[in-house]
Amino acid sequence: MRYFLILLILIVYSACVNDMDEVRALTESPDFKEEIAKDVKIYYSDSALVKVIIKAPTLKRIADRSKIIDEFPDGLLVEFLDERQVVTSWLESDYAIKSSLESEVTVRENVVFYNAQNDKLETSELIWNESTGEVYTDKFVKISQPLRRDTSYGFGFKTDEKFERFEIEKFQGIKNSEMIENQIEN
């Protein structure tokens, strides 16, 4: 019985030996570093309430030793919800990227941000800070407000996720549809 027990211990011990070259090959392979998911829906919640829904045709996750990068190469749609689970604003773009080290999502290429009043922001790049809820850019922006019948232009923009009130840092001007119609009539 003793010999059997010693033999069993030796077999178990020899089975636990790992070849370090094999371990490195597994953890450093390109397949291990990149994951791709299709038709993705990501839900952000707080206190059991969904606050944000991200929908994307493709999510490419790149794992590095120090960080994880989420890339949305085919664009995304972000819906911001209120306490009643009603969409208050939504953001669309053709490309987005997020690093696990930062709480910011950078959206680029054909960026459009809408609110419940159907106001529409158009720009080339927008940054959404997930922690503060702030949405901003230093790029050129065009904001159409159908209820006010005007369009504002400028560089730099800041608002919150609801996009109810906003600031344009370097205001370039406003085009008021009503003023133009009055000028045409007179």
C-alpha positions as CSV (number, residue, x, y, z in Angstrom):
1,M,0.0,0.0,0.0
2,R,2.9,2.3,0.8
3,Y,4.5,1.8,-2.6
4,F,1.2,2.5,-4.3
5,L,0.8,5.8,-2.4
6,I,4.3,6.9,-3.2
7,L,3.8,6.0,-6.9
8,L,0.5,8.0,-7.0
9,I,2.2,11.1,-5.4
10,L,5.0,10.9,-8.0
11,I,2.5,10.7,-10.9
12,V,0.5,13.6,-9.6
13,Y,3.6,15.7,-9.0
14,S,5.0,15.0,-12.5
15,A,1.6,15.9,-14.1
16,C,1.8,19.4,-12.5
17,V,5.0,20.5,-14.2
18,N,4.5,23.3,-16.8
19,D,6.9,24.0,-19.6
20,M,7.4,27.8,-19.4
21,D,7.9,28.1,-23.2
22,E,4.4,26.5,-23.7
23,V,2.9,29.0,-21.2
24,R,4.5,32.0,-22.9
25,A,3.4,30.7,-26.3
26,L,-0.3,30.5,-25.1
27,T,-0.4,33.9,-23.4
28,E,1.6,35.8,-26.0
29,S,-0.2,34.4,-29.1
30,P,-2.2,36.9,-31.2
31,D,-5.3,34.9,-30.8
32,F,-5.2,35.4,-27.0
33,K,-4.8,39.2,-27.4
34,E,-7.7,40.0,-29.7
35,E,-11.4,39.1,-29.4
36,I,-14.1,40.1,-31.9
37,A,-17.8,40.1,-31.1
38,K,-20.7,40.8,-33.5
39,D,-24.1,42.5,-32.9
40,V,-23.1,43.7,-29.5
41,K,-25.3,45.3,-26.8
42,I,-23.7,46.7,-23.7
43,Y,-25.8,47.8,-20.7
44,Y,-24.5,50.3,-18.1
45,S,-26.5,50.3,-15.0
46,D,-26.5,52.1,-11.6
47,S,-28.6,51.0,-8.6
48,A,-30.3,48.4,-10.8
49,L,-31.4,50.9,-13.4
50,V,-30.1,50.9,-16.9
51,K,-28.5,54.3,-17.7
52,V,-26.8,53.7,-21.0
53,I,-27.2,51.1,-23.8
54,I,-24.4,50.7,-26.4
55,K,-25.2,48.9,-29.7
56,A,-22.6,48.1,-32.2
57,P,-22.2,45.7,-35.2
58,T,-18.6,44.9,-34.2
59,L,-16.6,45.1,-31.0
60,K,-12.9,44.4,-31.2
61,R,-11.3,43.9,-27.8
62,I,-7.5,44.1,-27.7
63,A,-5.9,42.8,-24.5
64,D,-2.5,44.1,-23.5
65,R,-0.7,43.3,-20.3
66,S,-1.5,46.8,-18.8
67,K,-4.8,47.6,-20.5
68,I,-7.8,46.5,-22.6
69,I,-8.9,48.5,-25.6
70,D,-12.4,48.3,-26.9
71,E,-12.7,49.4,-30.5
72,F,-15.9,49.7,-32.5
73,P,-14.6,49.8,-36.1
74,D,-18.0,49.7,-37.7
75,G,-19.5,52.4,-35.5
76,L,-21.9,52.4,-32.6
77,L,-25.2,53.8,-31.2
78,V,-25.3,55.0,-27.6
79,E,-28.6,55.6,-26.0
80,F,-28.8,57.6,-22.7
81,L,-31.8,56.8,-20.5
82,D,-33.5,58.6,-17.6
83,E,-34.8,57.2,-14.4
84,R,-38.0,56.1,-16.1
85,Q,-36.0,54.2,-18.8
86,V,-36.9,56.7,-21.5
87,V,-34.2,57.6,-24.0
88,T,-33.3,61.2,-23.4
89,S,-30.5,61.5,-26.0
90,W,-28.5,59.3,-28.4
91,L,-25.2,59.4,-30.0
92,E,-24.1,57.8,-33.3
93,S,-20.7,57.5,-35.0
94,D,-18.9,55.5,-37.6
95,Y,-16.0,54.6,-35.2
96,A,-15.3,54.6,-31.5
97,I,-12.5,53.5,-29.1
98,K,-12.2,53.1,-25.3
99,S,-9.2,52.2,-23.1
100,S,-9.7,50.4,-19.8
101,L,-7.3,52.9,-18.2
102,E,-9.6,55.8,-19.0
103,S,-13.2,56.3,-18.4
104,E,-13.7,58.0,-21.7
105,V,-15.1,56.8,-25.0
106,T,-13.9,58.7,-28.1
107,V,-16.2,58.7,-31.1
108,R,-15.1,59.8,-34.5
109,E,-16.2,60.0,-38.1
110,N,-19.7,61.3,-38.9
111,V,-20.6,61.9,-35.2
112,V,-24.2,62.9,-34.6
113,F,-25.7,63.6,-31.1
114,Y,-29.4,64.1,-30.7
115,N,-31.6,65.0,-27.7
116,A,-35.3,64.6,-26.9
117,Q,-36.1,68.0,-28.5
118,N,-34.6,66.7,-31.7
119,D,-31.6,69.1,-31.5
120,K,-28.8,67.7,-33.5
121,L,-25.0,68.1,-33.0
122,E,-22.7,67.2,-35.9
123,T,-18.9,67.0,-35.5
124,S,-15.9,64.9,-36.4
125,E,-15.0,63.8,-32.9
126,L,-16.7,63.7,-29.5
127,I,-15.6,62.4,-26.1
128,W,-17.9,61.0,-23.6
129,N,-16.6,60.7,-20.0
130,E,-18.4,57.8,-18.4
131,S,-17.5,58.9,-14.9
132,T,-18.7,62.5,-15.0
133,G,-21.3,62.1,-17.7
134,E,-19.8,65.0,-19.6
135,V,-19.7,65.0,-23.5
136,Y,-17.3,67.4,-25.1
137,T,-15.0,68.2,-28.0
138,D,-12.6,70.9,-29.2
139,K,-13.4,70.3,-32.8
140,F,-15.8,72.2,-35.1
141,V,-19.5,71.7,-34.3
142,K,-22.8,72.4,-36.0
143,I,-25.9,72.4,-33.8
144,S,-29.3,72.4,-35.4
145,Q,-32.3,73.3,-33.2
146,P,-35.6,72.8,-35.1
147,L,-37.8,74.2,-32.4
148,R,-35.9,77.4,-32.3
149,R,-35.4,77.3,-36.0
150,D,-31.7,78.1,-35.9
151,T,-28.3,76.5,-36.4
152,S,-25.2,77.4,-34.3
153,Y,-21.6,77.0,-35.4
154,G,-18.3,77.0,-33.5
155,F,-15.3,75.2,-32.1
156,G,-15.4,73.4,-28.8
157,F,-18.5,72.0,-27.2
158,K,-19.6,70.8,-23.8
159,T,-22.8,69.3,-22.4
160,D,-24.0,66.4,-20.3
161,E,-25.5,63.1,-21.4
162,K,-29.0,64.6,-21.7
163,F,-27.8,67.3,-24.1
164,E,-30.4,69.8,-22.8
165,R,-28.0,72.7,-22.2
166,F,-24.7,73.2,-23.9
167,E,-21.8,75.5,-24.3
168,I,-19.9,76.4,-27.5
169,E,-16.4,77.6,-26.5
170,K,-15.5,79.6,-29.7
171,F,-18.9,80.6,-31.1
172,Q,-18.7,81.3,-34.8
173,G,-22.3,82.4,-35.5
174,I,-25.9,81.4,-35.8
175,K,-28.1,81.0,-38.8
176,N,-31.7,81.7,-37.9
177,S,-34.2,80.3,-40.4
178,E,-36.9,82.8,-39.4
179,M,-34.6,85.7,-40.1
180,I,-33.7,84.3,-43.5
181,E,-37.4,83.8,-44.4
182,N,-38.2,87.4,-43.3
183,Q,-35.4,88.7,-45.5
184,I,-36.7,86.7,-48.5
185,E,-40.3,88.0,-48.0
186,N,-39.2,91.7,-47.7
